[in-house]
Amino acid sequence: MKNFPKIVPVFPLSNFIIFPNTTVPLNIFEPRYLDMVNDSMKSEKLIGMIQPRNSFDKNGIPKLHDVGCLGKITSFKETEDNRYLIELKGKIRFQIVNEINTDKKYRSVEVDYNNYFNDLTDEKEKLNFSDLELIFKDLKSLFEKKGFIINWKALEKQSLNETINALAMASPFTLEEKQILLEAKNLGVRKNKIAEILKTYIFDDYENTTLQ
C-alpha cells in the first residue's frame, strides 16, 4: 500500500469537489496557492482538495469539512500572466485529524486515510451498467433540464467506479449533496446515495408540476 503523506497542503475551494479516479483542470492565480503548487511540484505533486464550511473560527477563517480528497498534479503549465494551469487527478480520500500551524501562506492539515484505502483498488462490486439504467435515465433528464452536457458514450467506456465518480462530481447537485457522495464509504453506497438524491429532484419536479 502506497505511503501517502500525513501532512497535506489543502486548497479549500467552494463550489468544487474532486473524487478519486477523476481528473479536473484548475486555474491557479492566488499567490498563496501559486506557492502551494510550487512547493508540491518540488515534492510528490500532491494537494488536498476540500470544501470549506459555511461557518468560521474565532479568527474569521472558514472551517473545513472533515473529508476531502488527495489529488496529484498530472499536468502543469505556466501562462504569460503568471497563472498556473494544472490538472489534478483524485487519488484517495482523507479525513482531517487536525490543522497544522506552519509559516506558509496556505493551510496544511494532518490527515488519516485508513477509512479510504479501497479508493486505491478496482472495486469488484456486484454492479454493472444495467443496475444503473434507471439512475442514468433520471440523471440524463436532470442534466438536460439544468443545461449540462455529458458525453454518455464516453462514460460507458470507463470503469463503473470512474463513471459513478465522474457523474457525482459533474452532477448539478448541491455542494452538501456532493459532500455526502464524497463521504460515501464505497461505490455501492455512492450509487445508492445518487439514487436517493435523484428521487428528491424528481419529487420536486412532480410537486412543481402539480402546483402550476
C-alpha positions as CSV (number, residue, x, y, z in Angstrom):
1,M,0.0,0.0,0.0
2,K,1.4,3.4,-1.0
3,N,2.5,5.6,1.8
4,F,0.7,8.9,1.4
5,P,1.9,12.0,3.4
6,K,0.3,12.6,6.8
7,I,0.6,16.3,6.4
8,V,-1.1,17.7,3.3
9,P,-1.4,21.2,1.9
10,V,-5.1,21.9,1.2
11,F,-7.0,24.0,-1.3
12,P,-10.3,24.9,0.4
13,L,-12.4,25.7,-2.7
14,S,-16.1,26.4,-2.6
15,N,-18.3,25.0,-5.3
16,F,-15.8,22.3,-6.1
17,I,-15.3,18.7,-5.1
18,I,-12.9,16.2,-6.6
19,F,-13.5,12.4,-6.4
20,P,-11.0,9.5,-6.6
21,N,-10.2,8.5,-10.2
22,T,-11.4,11.7,-11.7
23,T,-9.2,14.4,-13.3
24,V,-10.1,18.1,-13.3
25,P,-8.5,21.3,-14.6
26,L,-7.6,24.1,-12.2
27,N,-6.7,27.7,-12.9
28,I,-4.3,28.9,-10.1
29,F,-3.8,32.6,-9.6
30,E,-3.9,33.5,-5.9
31,P,-0.3,34.0,-4.6
32,R,-0.7,31.6,-1.7
33,Y,-1.9,28.8,-4.0
34,L,0.8,29.5,-6.5
35,D,3.2,29.0,-3.6
36,M,1.4,25.7,-2.7
37,V,1.7,24.4,-6.3
38,N,5.3,25.4,-6.4
39,D,6.0,23.5,-3.2
40,S,4.0,20.5,-4.4
41,M,5.9,20.3,-7.7
42,K,9.1,20.1,-5.7
43,S,7.9,17.0,-3.8
44,E,5.3,14.4,-4.7
45,K,2.9,16.8,-6.5
46,L,0.1,16.1,-4.0
47,I,-2.6,18.6,-3.0
48,G,-5.7,18.1,-0.8
49,M,-9.0,19.4,-2.2
50,I,-11.6,20.1,0.5
51,Q,-14.8,22.0,0.9
52,P,-14.9,25.0,3.3
53,R,-18.0,25.1,5.6
54,N,-20.3,28.0,5.9
55,S,-19.0,28.7,9.4
56,F,-15.9,30.4,10.7
57,D,-13.5,30.0,13.6
58,K,-12.8,32.8,16.1
59,N,-10.2,34.3,13.7
60,G,-12.7,34.5,10.9
61,I,-11.1,31.6,9.0
62,P,-13.6,29.2,7.2
63,K,-13.9,25.9,9.0
64,L,-13.3,22.8,6.8
65,H,-15.4,19.7,6.1
66,D,-14.0,16.6,7.7
67,V,-13.4,14.7,4.5
68,G,-11.6,15.7,1.3
69,C,-9.7,14.1,-1.5
70,L,-5.9,14.0,-2.2
71,G,-5.1,14.8,-5.8
72,K,-1.9,14.5,-7.8
73,I,-0.8,17.2,-10.3
74,T,-0.6,15.3,-13.6
75,S,-0.2,18.4,-15.9
76,F,1.4,21.7,-15.3
77,K,1.6,24.9,-17.5
78,E,2.6,28.4,-16.6
79,T,0.9,31.2,-18.5
80,E,2.4,34.5,-19.6
81,D,0.4,36.4,-16.9
82,N,1.9,34.1,-14.2
83,R,-1.0,31.8,-13.6
84,Y,-0.7,28.1,-13.4
85,L,-3.0,25.8,-15.4
86,I,-2.9,22.3,-13.8
87,E,-4.7,19.1,-14.0
88,L,-5.4,17.3,-10.7
89,K,-6.2,13.6,-10.5
90,G,-8.1,12.4,-7.4
91,K,-6.2,9.6,-5.7
92,I,-7.6,8.8,-2.3
93,R,-10.0,10.5,0.2
94,F,-8.8,11.5,3.6
95,Q,-10.2,12.6,7.0
96,I,-8.8,15.6,8.7
97,V,-7.2,14.9,12.1
98,N,-6.3,18.5,12.9
99,E,-5.0,21.6,11.2
100,I,-1.2,22.3,11.4
101,N,0.3,25.7,12.1
102,T,3.1,26.5,9.6
103,D,4.9,29.5,8.2
104,K,3.2,29.0,4.8
105,K,0.5,31.3,3.4
106,Y,-1.7,28.3,2.6
107,R,-3.3,25.9,5.0
108,S,-2.0,22.4,5.9
109,V,-3.7,19.6,7.8
110,E,-2.8,16.3,9.3
111,V,-4.9,13.5,7.7
112,D,-5.9,9.9,8.1
113,Y,-6.5,7.6,5.1
114,N,-7.5,4.4,7.0
115,N,-11.2,4.5,6.0
116,Y,-10.5,5.0,2.3
117,F,-7.8,2.6,1.1
118,N,-10.5,0.9,-1.1
119,D,-10.2,4.1,-3.3
120,L,-6.8,2.6,-4.5
121,T,-8.3,-0.7,-5.7
122,D,-10.5,-1.6,-8.5
123,E,-13.7,-2.4,-6.6
124,K,-15.2,-5.7,-7.5
125,E,-18.7,-4.6,-6.7
126,K,-21.7,-6.6,-7.9
127,L,-22.8,-3.7,-10.1
128,N,-22.9,-3.2,-13.8
129,F,-24.4,-0.7,-16.2
130,S,-27.8,-2.5,-16.2
131,D,-28.0,-1.7,-12.5
132,L,-27.6,1.9,-13.4
133,E,-30.0,2.2,-16.2
134,L,-32.7,3.9,-14.2
135,I,-30.2,6.2,-12.5
136,F,-28.7,7.1,-15.9
137,K,-32.2,7.8,-17.3
138,D,-33.0,10.1,-14.4
139,L,-29.6,11.7,-14.4
140,K,-29.8,12.4,-18.1
141,S,-33.2,14.1,-17.6
142,L,-31.8,16.2,-14.8
143,F,-28.7,17.1,-16.7
144,E,-30.7,18.2,-19.7
145,K,-33.1,20.3,-17.6
146,K,-30.1,22.1,-16.0
147,G,-28.4,22.6,-19.3
148,F,-25.5,20.2,-18.6
149,I,-23.9,18.3,-21.5
150,I,-22.3,14.9,-20.8
151,N,-20.7,12.5,-23.3
152,W,-22.6,9.4,-22.1
153,K,-21.0,7.1,-24.7
154,A,-17.5,8.0,-23.4
155,L,-18.6,7.5,-19.9
156,E,-19.8,3.9,-20.7
157,K,-16.3,3.1,-21.8
158,Q,-14.9,3.9,-18.4
159,S,-14.9,1.6,-15.4
160,L,-18.0,1.7,-13.3
161,N,-16.0,3.3,-10.5
162,E,-14.8,6.1,-12.7
163,T,-18.2,6.6,-14.2
164,I,-20.1,7.0,-10.9
165,N,-17.4,9.3,-9.5
166,A,-17.4,11.4,-12.7
167,L,-21.2,11.7,-12.6
168,A,-21.2,12.5,-8.9
169,M,-18.7,15.3,-9.4
170,A,-20.2,16.8,-12.6
171,S,-23.9,16.5,-11.4
172,P,-26.0,19.6,-10.8
173,F,-26.4,18.5,-7.2
174,T,-25.9,20.9,-4.3
175,L,-22.5,21.0,-2.6
176,E,-23.9,19.5,0.5
177,E,-25.2,16.6,-1.6
178,K,-21.9,16.2,-3.3
179,Q,-20.2,16.1,0.1
180,I,-22.5,13.3,1.1
181,L,-21.5,11.4,-2.1
182,L,-17.8,12.1,-1.4
183,E,-18.1,10.7,2.1
184,A,-20.0,7.5,0.9
185,K,-17.9,4.5,2.1
186,N,-17.7,2.7,-1.3
187,L,-19.1,2.6,-4.8
188,G,-22.3,0.7,-3.9
189,V,-23.2,3.2,-1.2
190,R,-22.4,6.1,-3.5
191,K,-24.6,4.6,-6.2
192,N,-27.5,4.3,-3.7
193,K,-26.9,7.9,-2.5
194,I,-27.1,9.2,-6.0
195,A,-30.4,7.4,-6.4
196,E,-31.8,8.8,-3.2
197,I,-30.8,12.3,-4.1
198,L,-32.3,11.9,-7.6
199,K,-35.6,10.9,-6.0
200,T,-35.8,14.3,-4.2
201,Y,-35.3,16.1,-7.5
202,I,-37.9,14.0,-9.3
203,F,-40.4,14.6,-6.4
204,D,-39.7,18.3,-6.6
205,D,-40.4,18.4,-10.3
206,Y,-43.6,16.5,-9.8
207,E,-44.7,18.8,-7.0
208,N,-43.9,21.9,-9.1
209,T,-45.9,20.5,-12.0
210,T,-49.0,19.8,-9.9
211,L,-48.9,23.2,-8.3
212,Q,-48.9,25.2,-11.5
